[in-house]
């Protein structure tokens, strides 16, 4: 594995971290808001959809990170 692949993997791990934060925090706060009655019950559906999308993207970026693939590429350079 070359140094470029290590950097590409690190970039993918960073993308996974950012993706989980961008999708996870709004999901968490939406669930808390529904529990306290600040948001309607149907917001659980939107929070669930955002959470599932965030999980899929996070696992995809983690897979790329372990393989040494940059987040914007499909194969190694």
Buried (B, 14 or more C-beta within 10 A) or exposed (E): EEEEBEEBBEBBBEBBBBBBEBBBEBBEEBBEBBEEEEBEEEBBEBBEEBBEEBBEBBEBBBEBBEBBBBBEEEEBE
